[in-house]
Amino acid sequence: MIKKVSIFFVVSGVCFFMLRSSMPLGIRNNNPLNIRYNKANDWEGQSGENKGFCVFSSSKYGIRAGAKLIKNYMDSGLTSVSGIIKKWAPGSENPTNSYIDFVSKYLNVNALDNNLNKKNIPSLVKAMIKFENGAQVYSHASIIEGCELAGIKT
């Protein structure tokens, strides 16, 4: 069940107020990286499914799941923005090239360079959340908490 709550957040010194129902689906689902629901996966903190995407009881679990997937991609040899995003957001359903450009600019790296490591995951998660939702509304501490829950030392 998705709660109807009001959310306040500050961007560049400006306070915003939004009803939860008007927020992007990833934010409402506590799944800011928009991980697809798969009944075979039993993510920690997963509480259901909404429109084909996982719903988490808290955003820290949604961030954890995303960080864990990215860590798995890196463990399997994907260490470039291009490689990670092509696997994360295939062109059949996403503007993958725009996604790659956005994330590489956010991280200030060449999209094709194989130089990302696990220390880059929090920044990568922030960039991906911003692209996925049009906004990155989570504190640095929240991103770090989700990454640490995924076993990523920050």
C-alpha positions as CSV (number, residue, x, y, z in Angstrom):
1,M,0.0,0.0,0.0
2,I,1.4,3.4,-1.0
3,K,0.9,6.1,1.6
4,K,-0.4,9.5,0.7
5,V,2.0,11.9,2.4
6,S,3.3,15.3,1.7
7,I,7.0,15.7,1.1
8,F,9.2,18.8,1.6
9,F,12.6,19.0,0.1
10,V,15.1,21.7,-0.6
11,V,17.0,22.2,-3.9
12,S,19.4,25.1,-4.3
13,G,17.9,26.9,-1.3
14,V,14.3,26.6,-2.5
15,C,11.9,24.7,-0.5
16,F,9.5,22.4,-2.5
17,F,6.3,20.8,-1.4
18,M,4.8,17.9,-3.3
19,L,2.0,15.4,-2.6
20,R,3.5,12.0,-2.8
21,S,1.0,11.1,-5.5
22,S,2.5,13.7,-7.8
23,M,6.1,12.4,-7.3
24,P,7.7,10.1,-9.9
25,L,6.8,6.4,-9.6
26,G,10.3,5.4,-8.5
27,I,10.1,7.8,-5.5
28,R,6.6,6.7,-4.6
29,N,7.7,3.0,-4.7
30,N,10.8,3.7,-2.6
31,N,12.5,2.3,-5.7
32,P,14.4,5.3,-7.0
33,L,16.4,3.3,-9.5
34,N,13.2,1.7,-10.9
35,I,14.1,-1.9,-10.5
36,R,11.7,-4.2,-12.4
37,Y,9.7,-6.6,-10.3
38,N,10.6,-10.3,-10.7
39,K,8.9,-12.8,-8.4
40,A,12.1,-14.8,-8.3
41,N,13.8,-12.0,-6.5
42,D,13.1,-11.5,-2.8
43,W,14.9,-8.2,-2.1
44,E,15.4,-7.2,1.5
45,G,12.7,-4.7,2.3
46,Q,10.6,-5.5,-0.8
47,S,7.0,-5.1,0.0
48,G,5.3,-5.6,-3.3
49,E,4.9,-4.6,-6.9
50,N,3.4,-1.6,-8.7
51,K,3.1,-1.2,-12.5
52,G,5.8,-3.8,-13.0
53,F,8.3,-2.3,-10.6
54,C,9.4,-3.4,-7.1
55,V,8.0,-1.5,-4.1
56,F,10.2,-1.3,-1.0
57,S,9.2,-0.5,2.5
58,S,11.8,2.2,2.7
59,S,14.0,4.0,0.1
60,K,17.1,2.7,1.9
61,Y,16.1,-0.8,0.6
62,G,15.5,0.4,-2.9
63,I,18.8,2.2,-2.9
64,R,20.4,-1.0,-1.4
65,A,19.0,-3.2,-4.2
66,G,20.2,-0.8,-6.9
67,A,23.7,-0.6,-5.4
68,K,23.8,-4.4,-5.0
69,L,23.0,-4.8,-8.7
70,I,25.6,-2.3,-9.8
71,K,28.2,-4.0,-7.5
72,N,27.3,-7.3,-9.2
73,Y,27.7,-5.7,-12.7
74,M,31.2,-4.5,-11.6
75,D,32.1,-7.9,-10.2
76,S,31.2,-9.4,-13.6
77,G,33.6,-7.0,-15.4
78,L,31.4,-4.0,-16.3
79,T,33.3,-1.0,-15.1
80,S,32.4,1.7,-17.6
81,V,29.4,4.0,-17.5
82,S,28.4,2.8,-20.9
83,G,28.6,-0.9,-20.0
84,I,26.7,-0.5,-16.8
85,I,23.9,1.7,-18.2
86,K,23.5,-0.5,-21.3
87,K,22.8,-3.5,-19.0
88,W,20.7,-1.4,-16.6
89,A,18.6,0.4,-19.2
90,P,18.5,-1.5,-22.5
91,G,17.7,0.6,-25.6
92,S,14.6,-1.4,-26.3
93,E,12.8,0.4,-23.5
94,N,15.0,3.4,-22.6
95,P,16.8,6.4,-24.1
96,T,20.1,4.6,-23.3
97,N,22.5,7.0,-25.1
98,S,21.0,10.0,-23.3
99,Y,21.2,8.1,-20.0
100,I,24.9,7.3,-20.6
101,D,25.7,10.9,-21.6
102,F,23.9,12.2,-18.5
103,V,25.6,9.8,-16.0
104,S,29.1,10.3,-17.6
105,K,28.8,14.1,-17.4
106,Y,27.5,13.9,-13.8
107,L,30.5,11.7,-12.8
108,N,32.9,13.7,-15.1
109,V,34.2,10.6,-16.8
110,N,34.5,9.2,-20.3
111,A,31.6,6.9,-20.8
112,L,33.8,4.2,-22.4
113,D,36.6,4.2,-19.9
114,N,36.8,1.1,-17.8
115,N,37.8,2.9,-14.6
116,L,34.8,2.8,-12.3
117,N,35.1,0.8,-9.1
118,K,33.0,0.2,-6.0
119,K,34.0,3.6,-4.5
120,N,32.1,5.2,-7.4
121,I,28.8,3.4,-6.6
122,P,27.3,6.2,-4.4
123,S,27.9,8.8,-7.0
124,L,26.7,6.5,-9.8
125,V,23.5,5.8,-7.8
126,K,22.9,9.6,-7.3
127,A,23.3,10.2,-11.0
128,M,21.1,7.3,-12.0
129,I,18.4,8.4,-9.5
130,K,18.4,11.8,-11.0
131,F,18.0,10.5,-14.5
132,E,15.4,7.9,-13.6
133,N,13.2,10.3,-11.7
134,G,14.1,13.8,-13.0
135,A,15.2,14.7,-9.5
136,Q,17.6,13.3,-6.8
137,V,15.7,14.0,-3.6
138,Y,17.8,11.8,-1.2
139,S,20.4,13.0,1.2
140,H,24.0,11.9,0.8
141,A,23.6,10.0,4.1
142,S,20.6,8.1,2.7
143,I,22.6,7.1,-0.4
144,I,25.6,6.0,1.8
145,E,23.2,4.0,4.1
146,G,21.7,2.1,1.1
147,C,25.2,1.4,-0.3
148,E,26.5,0.2,3.0
149,L,23.5,-2.1,3.4
150,A,24.6,-3.5,0.0
151,G,28.0,-4.3,1.4
152,I,29.7,-1.4,-0.3
153,K,32.4,0.2,1.9
154,T,32.2,4.0,1.5
